[in-house]
Amino acid sequence: MLTRLARLAALRRRAPRASTLALLLTLCASGSAVAQQGTPEQRRACTPDVYRLCAGEIPNARAITVCLRRQKASLSPACAAVFEQ
């Protein structure tokens, strides 16, 4: 029972990270304020790469963006396409 409660608590702690990730991907799109929001497709494209390559930078959205740019050669094709736009 305690293990189950611990897992639920861990999931609750991750929720703010997800919102931070959404903010990061909002910042990834360049251009106007509307473009800075990023599309759901862009967020889906880069979320796995953030956790795989830049998890240590969460929740700092600016640091995550810098990390993803630095890791450009390791990005998934879908996320790399987001940064090429």
C-alpha positions as semicolon CSV with decimal commas, in nm:
position;residue;x (nm);y (nm);z (nm)
1;M;0,000;0,000;0,000
2;L;0,280;0,241;0,089
3;T;0,446;0,178;-0,246
4;R;0,126;0,268;-0,425
5;L;0,095;0,589;-0,225
6;A;0,457;0,674;-0,299
7;R;0,396;0,626;-0,672
8;L;0,090;0,850;-0,660
9;A;0,289;1,117;-0,478
10;A;0,564;1,094;-0,739
11;L;0,310;1,138;-1,018
12;R;0,173;1,448;-0,849
13;R;0,523;1,596;-0,822
14;R;0,572;1,542;-1,196
15;A;0,263;1,744;-1,291
16;P;0,442;2,081;-1,254
17;R;0,721;1,945;-1,474
18;A;0,471;1,873;-1,750
19;S;0,346;2,231;-1,739
20;T;0,705;2,354;-1,747
21;L;0,769;2,135;-2,047
22;A;0,468;2,287;-2,221
23;L;0,610;2,631;-2,147
24;L;0,946;2,526;-2,290
25;L;0,795;2,407;-2,611
26;T;0,603;2,731;-2,628
27;L;0,936;2,911;-2,623
28;C;1,086;2,681;-2,888
29;A;0,882;2,831;-3,168
30;S;1,040;3,152;-3,288
31;G;0,864;3,462;-3,412
32;S;0,554;3,635;-3,284
33;A;0,383;3,574;-2,952
34;V;0,132;3,349;-3,125
35;A;0,410;3,140;-3,277
36;Q;0,582;3,118;-2,939
37;Q;0,295;2,912;-2,803
38;G;0,390;2,614;-3,018
39;T;0,142;2,370;-3,154
40;P;0,033;2,052;-2,980
41;E;0,220;1,861;-3,252
42;Q;0,542;2,049;-3,174
43;R;0,505;1,978;-2,804
44;R;0,442;1,609;-2,872
45;A;0,741;1,596;-3,106
46;C;0,990;1,726;-2,850
47;T;0,860;1,597;-2,518
48;P;1,043;1,261;-2,539
49;D;1,367;1,437;-2,635
50;V;1,342;1,673;-2,339
51;Y;1,310;1,381;-2,099
52;R;1,580;1,180;-2,279
53;L;1,838;1,454;-2,336
54;C;1,762;1,744;-2,104
55;A;1,578;1,610;-1,800
56;G;1,832;1,772;-1,569
57;E;1,726;2,114;-1,694
58;I;1,358;2,073;-1,599
59;P;1,190;2,307;-1,491
60;N;1,410;2,582;-1,644
61;A;1,247;2,638;-1,984
62;R;1,530;2,855;-2,117
63;A;1,791;2,596;-2,016
64;I;1,587;2,320;-2,179
65;T;1,572;2,514;-2,504
66;V;1,948;2,572;-2,495
67;C;2,003;2,205;-2,416
68;L;1,788;2,089;-2,706
69;R;1,971;2,320;-2,943
70;R;2,304;2,192;-2,810
71;Q;2,187;1,833;-2,859
72;K;2,067;1,900;-3,214
73;A;2,250;1,597;-3,358
74;S;2,072;1,369;-3,109
75;L;1,720;1,502;-3,154
76;S;1,451;1,281;-3,297
77;P;1,360;1,372;-3,656
78;A;1,025;1,513;-3,541
79;C;1,180;1,743;-3,280
80;A;1,464;1,846;-3,511
81;A;1,198;1,959;-3,759
82;V;1,047;2,184;-3,490
83;F;1,380;2,363;-3,446
84;E;1,430;2,397;-3,822
85;Q;1,106;2,591;-3,862
